[in-house]
Each structure stands twice: as C-alpha cells, then as structure tokens.
Amino acid sequence: MPIEFYDPPLAILASGTKEGVELGGSKLIVSIDAYHNLYSEGVVFSELSWGAFYQEDGLEDQIDTFETKEFDSVREDPEALIKTIIESIYNIINNEKIFYGIVDFEVDAFLNQNTIIPGLKLDYKIINKLLDAHKKTRDANLFPQILSDAKGSHKIKIEFQGTKKHNLHLVGNKLEDFADILRMVKGFATGIACTSQGAANLYIMSDNIIFKEDELSELYIDKDNLMIIEMGIERELLFPLSWFRIDLGINSLETLDLWDTIKDNPKLQKALEYYDKYITKLVFKKFQAVASIEKIGTNVEDDFYNMTTSERRIALKDMAEAIRKLTEEYKK
C-alpha cells in the first residue's frame, strides 16, 4: 500500500537526461504519523550536483564536469547537529508523530562498480544492469514527480517492497502502535529505490532490524526481491533511482558520526528524556486500553508514572508480554 512522504529529499528524486545526471545524497531525520505517512523533520546532510557527460562519441556515460546545485550539512558541526535533533524531537512531539528514524538516500546514477550504501553488497552484474536501466530512465524521462496538496505541501508517493517490508511499513493503525513498535527497535534496512507508474518503490535488499532486546540481528540478502527487480527492469516496468538506507527508531541517532561527541549535551539529554516520557505515555495508553478490554486490572497508572525511566521500560515490557499471553488465552 502506497504512503506519502512529505518534503522528500531531492536525492530520492534525482533525475537526469542524455546530457547529464544529478548526483549526491541526503541524510535526514524522519517521523511517522498515525496514517503511516512519513515527514522530513531535519536535514543532517544534503548535497546535489549536476554531472555533465562528455559530448564525444564513446564517452557519453562518463562525467566531464560537476556543478553543485544544493549543499546543506550539520553532520560535522556539533552545535548545529544538536540544534537540528532537538528541534526535530520537539516538532515530532508537538505534532503528535513518532520518531521513525534516520533515512539516507545516495545517488550515483549507478556509475560506480560497488554500492555506496554501508551494509549492502551486490554482485557487479546486478549493478551493471542498474546502470543500463538508469540510462533508459534518463532517456525516457521516467523520474517520479513531486506532488503538492491543497495546503501547498510537497510530497511523493512511496511504497516498500520485500519479504520483510513490514519492518519498514509498520503494522498498526494508531500512533500508540507505532510508539510500541519503534520504542526499542534497532538496526537498519538497505535497498534500491525504483520508479514505477510515477511512484517511488523502495525495494528492501537487506536488513538487520530487531524489535526486542532479546532478538538477534542478522543481515541477509532478499534474493526474491532482487529477482523481482531484475525482471521488472528487463520488462521495462521498473527503473532504478537511488540507493537507500533506513536506520529505525530513536536509537538511530547513535549511527551519527558525532554521536559520541554530542550525546551528553544537557539540552539534548533533556529533549530525549521528554521524548521518552511522550513515547512511554503512548505505549502505556495502548496497554491500558487492551487491559480494559480484556478486563485486566488497570489501577496502576499512578504507580507507573512514579517509576524511574528504567523501571518503566521493564514494566512496559512485562505488561506487553502479559497482555499478549492473556489475549491469546482469551481468544482460545
């Protein structure tokens, strides 16, 4: 099912022509609302250049000159990065959304012999097919377009594809569901963004995402999804756009290069604590509602909010397991 991505980075829409291609990348903080839609909250890094091809015969696919079209970065500036994270967190809370993760799109027009996304390795033959398909995309101008709604917001339709697509297209229909899913999540997914019928399809090639502390993370290659991409390219139904990597949840902040430098900043710690309380209340609200339906005692709210942060995490985990087990018994 397609969802909408508001204020998408230029990298996911990087286009090209017979004369040249857009190259670069974007790393941004992204949130999710109760309807599965994604929102760009803050830019960590964004750079987009125009690479003009040589005009001589035999060199038509080789870059001659570069021209920077856009550059915005806080990833090497501790104070600016702290400000971006804090503003993103408070904006997420004030607009009743959830911290989805850090999303990275990298555009090289598949001109490199290797993937440029950390954590993803593909055979050179596959990358060569992507290169040829991207050329067809440029020649036929099949890149997806940014849409605008009645409020003037910019957005693009995206859809996750893959055997484990629900690791990114979260299961649930309420904000509380997403708060519960993303509360402890760790790991990342990588893949290829392709265009089909005007939308951006994000094909997941690999992930090591875990949603519980006792789960073991293990990278894999989604060979079935890879086969679908190859078939789609051969039939000219899919056209590759860029590489992507999505680190899920608030823990994705730990993947930032400057995290060890900024993590103890008092203002940042305050914002993270505020977000933790916000998430905790949403998760408790979910379990309280389920407990009420299952007629489980719920006179624990005052005690719950008097607990320390670590005690609340343990309590939520215990409540979740207890309610799930009781729900299974009730259904039997």
C-alpha positions as CSV (number, residue, x, y, z in Angstrom):
1,M,0.0,0.0,0.0
2,P,1.5,3.4,-1.0
3,I,2.1,6.0,1.6
4,E,3.0,9.7,1.3
5,F,6.4,11.1,2.1
6,Y,6.2,14.9,2.9
7,D,9.1,17.2,2.0
8,P,11.1,14.3,0.5
9,P,14.8,14.9,-0.1
10,L,15.9,15.8,-3.6
11,A,18.2,12.7,-3.7
12,I,15.2,10.4,-4.0
13,L,14.0,12.3,-7.0
14,A,17.4,12.9,-8.6
15,S,16.9,12.9,-12.3
16,G,19.0,13.0,-15.5
17,T,19.0,13.5,-19.2
18,K,21.1,12.5,-22.1
19,E,23.3,15.5,-21.3
20,G,24.0,14.6,-17.6
21,V,22.8,13.3,-14.2
22,E,22.1,14.6,-10.7
23,L,24.5,13.1,-8.2
24,G,24.7,13.4,-4.4
25,G,22.9,12.3,-1.3
26,S,20.6,13.2,1.6
27,K,20.6,12.1,5.3
28,L,17.6,13.3,7.3
29,I,15.5,12.8,10.4
30,V,12.1,11.4,9.5
31,S,8.9,11.0,11.5
32,I,5.7,8.9,11.0
33,D,2.1,9.9,11.7
34,A,-0.9,7.7,12.7
35,Y,-1.7,7.1,9.0
36,H,1.8,5.7,8.1
37,N,2.8,8.8,6.2
38,L,6.5,10.0,6.6
39,Y,7.8,13.5,7.2
40,S,11.2,15.1,6.8
41,E,11.9,16.8,10.1
42,G,15.5,17.8,9.9
43,V,18.4,17.7,7.4
44,V,21.7,16.2,8.6
45,F,23.3,16.3,5.2
46,S,22.1,17.2,1.7
47,E,24.2,17.6,-1.4
48,L,23.2,17.5,-5.0
49,S,25.4,18.2,-8.0
50,W,24.9,18.1,-11.8
51,G,27.3,15.9,-13.6
52,A,27.6,16.8,-17.2
53,F,28.6,14.0,-19.6
54,Y,31.3,14.2,-22.2
55,Q,29.9,15.0,-25.6
56,E,32.4,12.9,-27.6
57,D,31.4,9.6,-29.1
58,G,32.2,6.7,-26.8
59,L,32.2,8.9,-23.6
60,E,28.5,9.7,-23.4
61,D,28.2,8.0,-20.0
62,Q,31.3,9.5,-18.4
63,I,31.2,12.6,-16.2
64,D,33.1,15.6,-17.6
65,T,32.2,18.4,-15.2
66,F,30.4,18.9,-11.8
67,E,28.3,21.8,-10.7
68,T,26.9,21.9,-7.1
69,K,23.2,22.7,-7.1
70,E,22.5,22.3,-3.4
71,F,24.5,21.8,-0.2
72,D,23.3,21.8,3.4
73,S,25.1,20.0,6.2
74,V,25.3,19.9,10.0
75,R,26.9,16.4,10.3
76,E,30.3,17.9,11.1
77,D,29.1,20.8,13.3
78,P,28.3,19.5,16.9
79,E,26.2,22.6,17.9
80,A,24.2,22.7,14.7
81,L,23.6,19.0,14.8
82,I,22.4,19.2,18.4
83,K,20.0,22.0,17.4
84,T,18.6,20.1,14.5
85,I,18.0,17.0,16.6
86,I,16.4,18.9,19.4
87,E,14.1,20.9,17.1
88,S,13.1,17.7,15.3
89,I,12.2,15.9,18.5
90,Y,10.1,18.8,19.9
91,N,8.4,19.2,16.5
92,I,7.6,15.5,16.4
93,I,6.0,15.7,19.9
94,N,4.1,18.9,19.3
95,N,2.6,17.5,16.1
96,E,1.7,14.1,17.6
97,K,4.1,12.0,15.5
98,I,6.7,9.4,16.2
99,F,10.5,9.4,15.5
100,Y,10.7,7.0,12.6
101,G,14.4,7.0,12.1
102,I,17.3,8.4,10.0
103,V,16.9,8.0,6.3
104,D,19.8,8.1,3.8
105,F,19.4,8.3,0.0
106,E,22.6,8.2,-2.1
107,V,22.6,8.9,-5.8
108,D,25.4,7.9,-8.1
109,A,23.3,7.0,-11.2
110,F,24.8,3.5,-10.6
111,L,28.0,4.6,-12.3
112,N,30.1,3.0,-9.5
113,Q,31.1,-0.6,-9.6
114,N,30.0,-1.0,-6.0
115,T,27.0,0.0,-3.9
116,I,27.7,3.2,-2.0
117,I,25.4,2.4,1.0
118,P,27.1,0.9,4.1
119,G,25.8,-2.6,4.9
120,L,24.7,-3.5,1.3
121,K,26.8,-5.6,-1.1
122,L,25.5,-6.7,-4.5
123,D,27.1,-8.5,-7.4
124,Y,28.7,-6.4,-10.1
125,K,26.5,-7.9,-12.7
126,I,23.4,-6.6,-10.9
127,I,24.9,-3.1,-10.6
128,N,25.7,-3.1,-14.3
129,K,22.0,-3.9,-15.0
130,L,21.0,-1.0,-12.8
131,L,23.4,1.3,-14.7
132,D,21.8,0.3,-18.0
133,A,18.3,0.7,-16.7
134,H,19.1,4.1,-15.2
135,K,20.2,5.2,-18.7
136,K,16.8,4.2,-20.1
137,T,15.1,6.1,-17.3
138,R,17.1,9.3,-18.2
139,D,16.4,8.9,-21.9
140,A,12.7,8.4,-21.4
141,N,12.4,10.9,-18.5
142,L,10.6,8.5,-16.3
143,F,11.5,10.0,-12.9
144,P,8.7,10.4,-10.3
145,Q,7.4,13.9,-9.8
146,I,6.8,15.9,-6.5
147,L,3.1,16.5,-5.9
148,S,1.5,19.3,-4.0
149,D,-1.6,19.1,-1.9
150,A,-4.2,21.8,-1.2
151,K,-2.1,23.2,1.6
152,G,0.9,23.6,-0.7
153,S,2.8,20.7,1.0
154,H,5.3,18.9,-1.2
155,K,5.0,15.1,-1.2
156,I,5.7,11.9,-3.1
157,K,4.1,8.5,-3.1
158,I,6.3,5.7,-1.9
159,E,5.8,2.0,-1.3
160,F,8.0,-0.5,0.5
161,Q,8.6,-3.8,-1.3
162,G,10.2,-7.0,0.0
163,T,9.7,-10.2,2.0
164,K,10.2,-8.2,5.2
165,K,8.6,-5.0,4.1
166,H,6.6,-4.7,7.4
167,N,9.9,-4.0,9.1
168,L,9.6,-0.6,7.5
169,H,5.9,-0.3,6.6
170,L,4.9,-0.8,10.3
171,V,1.9,-2.9,11.3
172,G,-0.7,-0.9,13.1
173,N,-3.4,1.8,12.7
174,K,-2.8,4.1,15.7
175,L,0.1,6.3,16.9
176,E,0.3,4.1,20.0
177,D,1.0,1.0,17.8
178,F,4.0,2.8,16.2
179,A,5.2,4.1,19.6
180,D,5.2,0.5,20.8
181,I,7.0,-0.9,17.7
182,L,9.7,1.8,17.5
183,R,10.3,2.2,21.2
184,M,13.1,-0.4,21.4
185,V,13.9,-1.0,17.8
186,K,17.5,-1.2,16.5
187,G,19.0,-1.9,13.1
188,F,18.8,-0.7,9.5
189,A,17.4,-1.7,6.1
190,T,19.1,-1.1,2.8
191,G,18.0,-1.3,-0.8
192,I,17.2,0.3,-4.1
193,A,14.6,3.0,-4.8
194,C,12.9,2.4,-8.2
195,T,10.2,4.3,-10.1
196,S,7.1,2.7,-11.4
197,Q,3.9,4.4,-12.5
198,G,5.1,7.7,-11.1
199,A,5.7,6.5,-7.5
200,A,9.0,5.6,-5.8
201,N,9.1,1.9,-4.8
202,L,11.7,1.2,-2.1
203,Y,12.9,-2.4,-2.6
204,I,14.5,-3.8,0.6
205,M,17.6,-5.8,-0.2
206,S,18.8,-6.4,3.3
207,D,18.1,-5.6,6.9
208,N,19.2,-6.5,10.5
209,I,16.3,-4.9,12.3
210,I,15.2,-6.2,15.7
211,F,12.2,-5.0,17.7
212,K,13.0,-6.7,21.0
213,E,16.1,-6.6,23.2
214,D,16.5,-10.4,23.2
215,E,16.3,-10.8,19.5
216,L,19.4,-11.5,17.4
217,S,20.2,-9.3,14.4
218,E,21.3,-10.9,11.2
219,L,21.9,-9.4,7.8
220,Y,20.5,-11.2,4.7
221,I,20.0,-10.6,1.0
222,D,16.4,-10.7,-0.2
223,K,17.0,-12.8,-3.3
224,D,13.3,-12.9,-4.2
225,N,13.1,-9.1,-4.2
226,L,16.3,-8.9,-6.2
227,M,14.8,-11.3,-8.8
228,I,11.7,-9.1,-9.0
229,I,13.8,-6.0,-9.6
230,E,15.7,-7.8,-12.4
231,M,12.5,-9.0,-14.0
232,G,10.9,-5.5,-13.7
233,I,14.0,-3.9,-15.3
234,E,14.1,-6.4,-18.2
235,R,10.4,-5.8,-18.9
236,E,10.9,-2.1,-18.6
237,L,8.4,-1.9,-15.7
238,L,10.9,-0.7,-13.1
239,F,13.5,2.0,-13.4
240,P,16.2,2.4,-10.6
241,L,16.6,5.8,-9.0
242,S,19.0,5.6,-6.0
243,W,20.3,3.6,-3.1
244,F,18.7,3.9,0.4
245,R,19.4,3.0,4.0
246,I,16.9,3.5,6.8
247,D,18.0,3.2,10.5
248,L,14.9,2.8,12.5
249,G,13.8,4.4,15.8
250,I,15.3,7.0,18.2
251,N,18.3,4.7,18.6
252,S,19.3,5.5,15.0
253,L,20.8,8.7,16.4
254,E,23.7,6.5,17.6
255,T,24.7,6.0,14.0
256,L,25.6,9.7,13.5
257,D,29.3,10.3,13.2
258,L,29.3,12.9,16.0
259,W,27.0,11.0,18.4
260,D,29.8,10.2,20.9
261,T,30.7,13.9,20.9
262,I,27.2,15.2,21.4
263,K,25.3,12.5,23.4
264,D,26.0,14.0,26.8
265,N,24.8,17.5,25.9
266,P,22.4,18.6,28.7
267,K,19.8,20.2,26.2
268,L,19.9,17.1,24.1
269,Q,19.5,14.8,27.1
270,K,16.5,16.9,28.2
271,A,14.9,16.6,24.8
272,L,15.5,12.8,24.7
273,E,14.0,12.4,28.2
274,Y,11.0,14.4,27.2
275,Y,10.6,12.2,24.1
276,D,10.9,9.1,26.2
277,K,8.1,10.2,28.5
278,Y,6.0,11.1,25.5
279,I,6.5,7.6,24.0
280,T,6.0,5.9,27.3
281,K,2.6,7.5,27.8
282,L,1.5,6.5,24.4
283,V,2.6,2.9,24.9
284,F,1.0,2.8,28.4
285,K,-2.2,4.1,26.8
286,K,-2.2,1.2,24.4
287,F,-1.7,-1.4,27.0
288,Q,-4.2,0.2,29.3
289,A,-6.8,0.1,26.5
290,V,-6.1,-3.6,25.8
291,A,-6.1,-4.4,29.5
292,S,-9.5,-2.7,29.9
293,I,-10.9,-4.8,27.0
294,E,-9.5,-8.0,28.5
295,K,-10.8,-6.9,31.9
296,I,-7.3,-6.9,33.4
297,G,-6.8,-4.6,36.4
298,T,-5.7,-1.1,35.4
299,N,-5.4,0.8,38.7
300,V,-1.7,1.1,38.3
301,E,-1.3,4.5,36.4
302,D,-0.1,6.5,39.5
303,D,2.5,3.9,40.5
304,F,3.7,3.6,36.9
305,Y,4.4,7.3,36.5
306,N,6.3,7.4,39.8
307,M,8.8,4.8,38.5
308,T,12.2,5.6,37.2
309,T,12.8,5.5,33.4
310,S,14.5,2.1,33.6
311,E,11.7,0.7,35.8
312,R,9.1,2.0,33.4
313,R,10.8,0.2,30.5
314,I,10.9,-3.1,32.4
315,A,7.2,-2.6,33.4
316,L,6.1,-1.9,29.8
317,K,8.0,-5.0,28.6
318,D,6.3,-7.1,31.3
319,M,2.9,-5.6,30.6
320,A,3.3,-6.2,26.9
321,E,4.2,-9.9,27.4
322,A,1.4,-10.4,29.9
323,I,-1.3,-8.8,27.8
324,R,-0.2,-10.7,24.7
325,K,-0.3,-14.0,26.5
326,L,-3.7,-13.3,28.2
327,T,-5.1,-12.1,24.8
328,E,-4.0,-15.4,23.2
329,E,-5.7,-17.4,26.0
330,Y,-8.8,-15.2,25.8
331,K,-9.1,-16.0,22.0
332,K,-8.8,-19.7,22.6
